[in-house]
């Protein structure tokens, strides 16, 4: 969250200052998951407002409006919300001396559907979720088009399949923007962070493609061992798309419901435990390979389990970790990450 922090803090303070007395700011985190970072947004918003109030007091300026915070944590119904709620006690200990008062609730459901009443949310936040599509393109899932042994967009992916992914991305993002606009209060904000790509060229899809290519190779190795049927691999495709910044901006402008307040790109290491993106050398390739494999397993396991069955999971990700380790020996692998800050037009 380091790269997004200034953008998020600016959005929070602007909204906070604009609210009338004794009101409630409603913040929704879309795709919250249930890991150690789930409550980071809650902590960050509370800390931002607390620090802002302290600065106001020190400078003897009139304090901002007294208010309360309502957080909604959203993810698919299969998310472990019980784990999230069990973490709230620790959060309350850490924020005991901070104001304003806050409340946290779960909101299960796909963010490609309506989630909230009209004009009820002040700030939407989403981190590392919007690269996931609502579905695999229909023609691809029905087998009308084949992606052969790729599970995403790779070097061998036919142009017709690439076009299907582009169309699904355009449809999903347009829907997402329209849904959120209807749920936002007038002038409400969104801060969105998701995997993207540097190049406009679809055949240069970047490190996100390399990551999925390696998983496809790991699946192919299980085909060769007789653990996976070839037809199963050919029919498996990911509901994923990493757009370029130009693609994102084009959909936002066509949608015409939001102004772009900020848009930028930074890079993040594949290994979530390696935050030194300035160093291109991976010192512990084996351990980093395991870290990356665990991270990808956490997000992709439900899809793989549903399509291939549970029996292959351990073997698959053991092979995948080894392939990642070999890949990292060439150079540190990094995701391009897009940050976009949007404000509803009216």
C-alpha positions as CSV (number, residue, x, y, z in Angstrom):
1,X,0.0,0.0,0.0
2,X,3.1,2.3,0.2
3,X,2.7,3.5,-3.4
4,X,-1.1,4.1,-3.1
5,X,-0.9,5.7,0.3
6,X,-0.5,9.4,-0.8
7,X,-3.4,9.0,-3.3
8,X,-5.7,7.3,-0.8
9,X,-4.8,9.7,2.0
10,X,-5.7,12.7,-0.3
11,X,-9.0,11.2,-1.2
12,X,-9.9,10.4,2.4
13,X,-9.0,13.9,3.7
14,X,-10.9,15.6,0.9
15,X,-14.0,13.6,1.6
16,X,-13.7,14.0,5.3
17,X,-13.5,17.8,5.1
18,X,-16.5,17.9,2.9
19,X,-18.9,16.1,5.1
20,X,-21.5,17.9,7.3
21,X,-21.6,17.7,11.1
22,X,-22.6,14.4,12.7
23,X,-22.5,12.5,9.5
24,X,-21.1,9.0,8.6
25,X,-18.5,8.3,5.9
26,X,-19.1,5.0,4.2
27,X,-16.0,3.2,2.8
28,X,-16.1,0.0,0.9
29,X,-13.2,-2.3,0.1
30,X,-13.9,-4.4,-2.9
31,X,-12.1,-7.8,-3.1
32,X,-10.9,-7.6,0.5
33,X,-9.8,-11.3,0.8
34,X,-9.1,-12.8,4.2
35,X,-5.3,-12.6,4.7
36,X,-3.0,-10.5,6.8
37,X,-3.6,-7.4,4.7
38,X,-7.4,-7.5,4.8
39,X,-7.8,-4.7,7.4
40,X,-5.0,-2.5,6.0
41,X,-7.5,-0.1,4.4
42,X,-9.5,0.2,7.6
43,X,-6.4,1.0,9.6
44,X,-5.1,3.4,6.9
45,X,-8.3,5.4,6.7
46,X,-8.6,5.6,10.5
47,X,-5.0,6.6,10.8
48,X,-5.3,9.3,8.1
49,X,-8.3,11.0,9.7
50,X,-6.7,10.7,13.2
51,X,-3.5,12.3,11.9
52,X,-5.4,15.0,10.1
53,X,-7.3,15.9,13.2
54,X,-4.1,16.1,15.3
55,X,-2.6,18.5,12.7
56,X,-5.7,20.7,12.8
57,X,-5.5,20.9,16.6
58,X,-1.8,21.7,16.6
59,X,-2.3,24.5,14.1
60,X,-5.4,25.7,16.0
61,X,-7.6,25.5,13.0
62,X,-11.3,24.6,13.3
63,X,-11.7,20.9,13.6
64,X,-13.3,18.9,10.8
65,X,-16.8,17.7,11.3
66,X,-17.4,15.1,14.1
67,X,-18.4,11.9,12.3
68,X,-18.3,8.1,12.3
69,X,-16.9,5.6,9.8
70,X,-18.7,2.7,8.4
71,X,-16.5,0.1,6.6
72,X,-17.9,-2.6,4.3
73,X,-15.5,-5.4,3.4
74,X,-16.5,-7.1,0.2
75,X,-15.5,-10.3,-1.5
76,X,-17.1,-13.4,-3.0
77,X,-19.3,-15.5,-0.7
78,X,-16.7,-18.2,-0.4
79,X,-14.3,-15.8,1.3
80,X,-13.4,-16.6,4.9
81,X,-15.2,-13.7,6.5
82,X,-15.1,-15.4,9.9
83,X,-11.3,-15.1,9.8
84,X,-11.7,-11.4,9.0
85,X,-14.0,-10.7,11.9
86,X,-11.8,-12.6,14.3
87,X,-9.0,-10.1,13.4
88,X,-11.1,-7.1,14.4
89,X,-10.2,-7.5,18.1
90,X,-6.6,-6.9,17.3
91,X,-7.4,-3.9,15.1
92,X,-9.5,-2.4,17.9
93,X,-6.5,-2.7,20.3
94,X,-4.3,-0.9,17.7
95,X,-6.8,1.9,17.1
96,X,-8.0,2.3,20.7
97,X,-6.6,5.9,21.0
98,X,-7.7,7.0,17.6
99,X,-10.9,8.7,16.4
100,X,-13.3,8.7,14.8
101,X,-15.5,5.9,15.9
102,X,-15.8,3.1,13.3
103,X,-17.9,0.0,12.5
104,X,-17.0,-2.9,10.2
105,X,-19.3,-5.2,8.3
106,X,-19.0,-7.9,5.6
107,X,-20.6,-7.5,2.2
108,X,-20.5,-10.8,0.2
109,X,-21.0,-10.7,-3.5
110,X,-19.4,-10.1,-6.9
111,X,-18.4,-6.5,-7.6
112,X,-19.8,-7.0,-11.1
113,X,-23.2,-6.8,-9.5
114,X,-25.0,-4.2,-7.4
115,X,-23.8,-4.3,-3.8
116,X,-25.1,-1.1,-2.1
117,X,-28.1,1.2,-2.2
118,X,-28.1,4.2,-4.5
119,X,-25.9,7.2,-3.4
120,X,-24.8,5.5,-0.2
121,X,-21.0,5.1,-0.4
122,X,-18.4,7.9,-0.2
123,X,-15.2,6.0,-1.1
124,X,-14.6,2.7,-3.0
125,X,-11.2,1.1,-2.7
126,X,-10.0,-2.0,-4.5
127,X,-6.5,-3.5,-4.3
128,X,-5.2,-6.2,-6.7
129,X,-8.7,-7.4,-7.6
130,X,-9.9,-5.7,-10.8
131,X,-7.7,-7.7,-13.1
132,X,-10.0,-10.6,-12.5
133,X,-12.9,-10.8,-15.0
134,X,-16.5,-11.7,-14.2
135,X,-16.1,-14.8,-16.4
136,X,-14.0,-16.5,-19.0
137,X,-15.1,-15.2,-22.4
138,X,-18.2,-17.3,-23.4
139,X,-16.9,-18.4,-26.8
140,X,-13.7,-19.6,-25.1
141,X,-15.4,-21.5,-22.3
142,X,-17.8,-23.2,-24.8
143,X,-14.8,-24.3,-26.9
144,X,-15.8,-22.3,-30.0
145,X,-12.2,-21.0,-29.9
146,X,-9.2,-22.8,-28.5
147,X,-6.2,-21.3,-26.7
148,X,-4.3,-24.7,-27.0
149,X,-1.9,-25.1,-24.1
150,X,-2.1,-21.5,-22.9
151,X,-4.3,-20.6,-20.0
152,X,-4.2,-16.8,-20.6
153,X,-2.7,-14.6,-23.3
154,X,0.7,-16.1,-24.4
155,X,2.9,-16.1,-27.4
156,X,0.8,-18.8,-29.1
157,X,-2.6,-17.3,-28.3
158,X,-4.6,-16.8,-31.5
159,X,-5.7,-13.2,-32.3
160,X,-9.3,-14.2,-32.1
161,X,-8.8,-15.3,-28.5
162,X,-7.0,-12.1,-27.6
163,X,-9.9,-10.2,-29.0
164,X,-12.3,-12.1,-26.8
165,X,-10.3,-11.2,-23.7
166,X,-10.2,-7.6,-24.7
167,X,-14.0,-7.5,-25.3
168,X,-14.7,-9.2,-21.9
169,X,-12.4,-6.7,-20.2
170,X,-14.1,-3.7,-21.8
171,X,-17.6,-5.0,-20.9
172,X,-16.6,-5.8,-17.3
173,X,-14.9,-2.5,-16.6
174,X,-17.7,-0.5,-18.1
175,X,-20.2,-2.4,-16.0
176,X,-18.1,-1.9,-12.8
177,X,-17.9,1.8,-13.4
178,X,-21.6,2.1,-13.9
179,X,-22.5,0.1,-10.9
180,X,-20.2,2.0,-8.6
181,X,-21.3,5.4,-9.9
182,X,-24.9,4.5,-9.0
183,X,-23.8,3.5,-5.5
184,X,-21.6,6.5,-4.8
185,X,-22.8,9.7,-3.2
186,X,-22.5,12.7,-5.6
187,X,-18.8,13.5,-6.0
188,X,-17.8,10.2,-4.4
189,X,-14.3,8.8,-5.0
190,X,-12.7,5.6,-6.0
191,X,-9.0,4.5,-5.6
192,X,-8.3,1.3,-7.6
193,X,-5.1,-0.7,-7.8
194,X,-4.6,-3.7,-10.1
195,X,-2.2,-5.6,-12.3
196,X,-1.6,-4.1,-15.7
197,X,1.0,-4.1,-18.5
198,X,3.5,-1.6,-19.8
199,X,3.1,-2.3,-23.5
200,X,0.2,-1.5,-25.7
201,X,1.1,-4.5,-27.9
202,X,-1.0,-7.5,-26.9
203,X,1.8,-9.8,-27.9
204,X,4.0,-8.2,-25.3
205,X,1.7,-8.9,-22.4
206,X,4.5,-8.6,-19.8
207,X,5.2,-10.3,-16.6
208,X,1.6,-11.2,-15.8
209,X,1.6,-13.3,-18.9
210,X,4.9,-14.9,-17.9
211,X,3.5,-15.9,-14.5
212,X,0.6,-17.7,-16.1
213,X,2.7,-19.2,-18.8
214,X,4.8,-20.9,-16.2
215,X,1.7,-22.3,-14.5
216,X,0.5,-23.6,-17.9
217,X,3.9,-25.3,-18.3
218,X,3.5,-26.8,-14.8
219,X,0.1,-28.2,-15.8
220,X,1.6,-29.5,-19.1
221,X,4.3,-31.4,-17.1
222,X,1.5,-33.1,-15.2
223,X,-0.2,-34.0,-18.6
224,X,3.1,-35.7,-19.6
225,X,3.1,-37.6,-16.4
226,X,-0.4,-38.8,-16.9
227,X,-1.8,-36.9,-14.0
228,X,-3.9,-34.4,-16.1
229,X,-5.8,-35.1,-19.2
230,X,-4.7,-33.0,-22.2
231,X,-8.3,-32.1,-23.0
232,X,-8.6,-30.7,-19.5
233,X,-5.6,-28.4,-20.0
234,X,-6.8,-27.2,-23.5
235,X,-10.2,-26.3,-22.1
236,X,-8.9,-24.3,-19.1
237,X,-8.6,-20.6,-19.3
238,X,-8.3,-17.9,-16.6
239,X,-10.8,-15.1,-16.1
240,X,-8.0,-12.5,-16.0
241,X,-6.9,-9.5,-18.0
242,X,-4.0,-7.1,-17.4
243,X,-4.8,-3.9,-19.3
244,X,-2.5,-1.1,-20.4
245,X,-3.0,2.4,-19.0
246,X,-4.3,3.5,-22.3
247,X,-7.0,0.8,-22.3
248,X,-8.1,1.7,-18.8
249,X,-8.3,5.4,-19.6
250,X,-10.2,4.8,-22.9
251,X,-12.9,2.8,-21.0
252,X,-13.2,5.5,-18.3
253,X,-13.5,8.2,-20.9
254,X,-16.1,6.3,-22.9
255,X,-18.1,5.6,-19.8
256,X,-18.1,9.3,-19.1
257,X,-19.1,9.0,-15.4
258,X,-15.8,9.8,-13.7
259,X,-13.0,12.3,-13.9
260,X,-9.5,10.8,-13.6
261,X,-7.8,12.7,-10.7
262,X,-4.6,10.6,-10.8
263,X,-3.2,7.7,-12.8
264,X,0.2,6.1,-12.6
265,X,2.1,2.8,-12.7
266,X,4.7,1.2,-10.4
267,X,6.3,-2.2,-10.2
268,X,6.0,-4.8,-7.5
269,X,8.0,-8.0,-7.1
270,X,6.4,-11.3,-7.8
271,X,7.6,-12.4,-4.3
272,X,5.3,-10.6,-1.8
273,X,8.1,-10.9,0.8
274,X,10.6,-9.1,-1.4
275,X,9.8,-5.4,-1.4
276,X,13.2,-4.2,-2.8
277,X,12.1,-3.5,-6.4
278,X,15.3,-1.4,-7.1
279,X,17.5,-4.5,-6.9
280,X,17.2,-6.8,-10.0
281,X,18.9,-9.7,-8.3
282,X,17.1,-12.4,-6.4
283,X,19.3,-13.8,-3.7
284,X,17.2,-16.7,-2.6
285,X,15.6,-18.1,-5.8
286,X,14.3,-21.3,-4.2
287,X,12.6,-19.5,-1.3
288,X,11.2,-16.8,-3.5
289,X,9.9,-19.5,-5.9
290,X,8.0,-21.0,-3.0
291,X,6.7,-17.6,-1.8
292,X,5.3,-16.9,-5.3
293,X,3.8,-20.3,-5.7
294,X,2.0,-20.0,-2.4
295,X,0.7,-16.6,-3.4
296,X,-0.6,-17.8,-6.7
297,X,-2.1,-20.9,-5.2
298,X,-4.0,-18.7,-2.7
299,X,-5.8,-16.9,-5.6
300,X,-5.9,-19.6,-8.3
301,X,-6.6,-22.8,-6.3
302,X,-10.4,-22.5,-6.4
303,X,-10.4,-22.3,-10.2
304,X,-7.9,-25.1,-10.6
305,X,-9.6,-27.3,-8.1
306,X,-13.0,-26.9,-9.8
307,X,-11.6,-27.7,-13.2
308,X,-8.9,-30.4,-12.5
309,X,-9.9,-31.7,-9.1
310,X,-8.1,-31.4,-5.8
311,X,-5.7,-34.4,-6.2
312,X,-3.2,-32.5,-8.4
313,X,-2.8,-29.4,-6.3
314,X,0.3,-30.3,-4.2
315,X,2.1,-31.8,-7.2
316,X,1.2,-28.9,-9.4
317,X,2.4,-26.1,-7.1
318,X,5.6,-28.0,-6.2
319,X,6.5,-28.1,-10.0
320,X,5.4,-24.5,-10.3
321,X,7.6,-23.3,-7.5
322,X,10.6,-25.0,-9.1
323,X,9.8,-23.3,-12.5
324,X,9.4,-19.9,-10.8
325,X,12.8,-20.4,-9.1
326,X,14.5,-21.1,-12.4
327,X,12.8,-18.1,-13.9
328,X,14.0,-15.8,-11.1
329,X,17.6,-16.8,-11.7
330,X,17.5,-14.8,-14.9
331,X,16.3,-11.6,-13.2
332,X,13.9,-10.4,-10.6
333,X,10.3,-10.6,-12.0
334,X,8.0,-7.7,-11.3
335,X,4.3,-6.9,-11.9
336,X,3.4,-3.6,-13.4
337,X,0.7,-2.1,-11.2
338,X,-1.8,0.6,-12.2
339,X,-3.2,3.1,-9.7
340,X,-6.2,5.2,-10.7
341,X,-8.1,7.7,-8.6
342,X,-11.5,8.6,-9.9
343,X,-14.1,11.1,-8.9
344,X,-17.7,10.8,-9.8
345,X,-18.7,13.7,-12.2
346,X,-22.1,14.5,-10.5
